Amino acid sequence: MTSEAQQPETGPPPAPVSFYPSKAKLGILIIPCVFGIVMTLQTDGAEGSAGFVLAEMRLVNIMAILICLFVAFLLLQMAFDRNPVVAFDEKGIHCQRPPLGFVPWSAVIGMGAANATLMRRVLMIAVDPGKLNEKARTYVRNSVGFINLISPRMSRFKKQAHGYPSVHIPISHLSRSARQIESLAQEFVLYYVAEED
């Protein structure tokens, strides 16, 4: 855990930083949706039909196309969102996705990073629910806990958190590289969290 493993930094506080969605990275994720639609249309050829006829499509194929379109729409919406996904400043962490809201530095117990099968690279943040506002506390309470099972590093982080719950913020699809985000997050933790320990 970052706040326990290293000593606090001295000197000026780190400058506030915001991370936005990456249009290029999210755009690449739309490609499988397009392939899914094309393949579904190709496999739905009705017997004896010379061309594509919407009325003759099977319900399963229609549902598959709708799911691909829905996922592509969500990805496009995320890509063109002008609000920062995550921001760090002197007050704490502001997180839009997941809908965590605001986490003050006083509520942060420790932070780490790991690869997660479903979300690729994530920031893991152990928090004290008693120091969170209602929105963040509700999110932490309703978060699904099984995700720790799919990554040994996440499972190890949970053990190091001494019973405190942790939240996971995906960082692979943001405008800066995961390594840059982790490095900047560490600066804030070392300045604001390790200082309080």
Secondary structure, 3 states (H helix, E strand, C coil): CHHHHCCCCCCCCCCCEEECECHHHHHHHHHHHHHHHHHHHHHCCCCCCCCCCHHHCCHHHHHHHHHHHHHHHHHHHHHCCCCCCEEECCCEEEECCCCCEEEEHHHEEEEEEEEECCCEEEEEEEECHHHCCHHHHHHHHHCCCHHHHHCHHHHHHHHHCCCCCEEEEECCCECCCHHHHHHHHHHHHHHHHCCCC
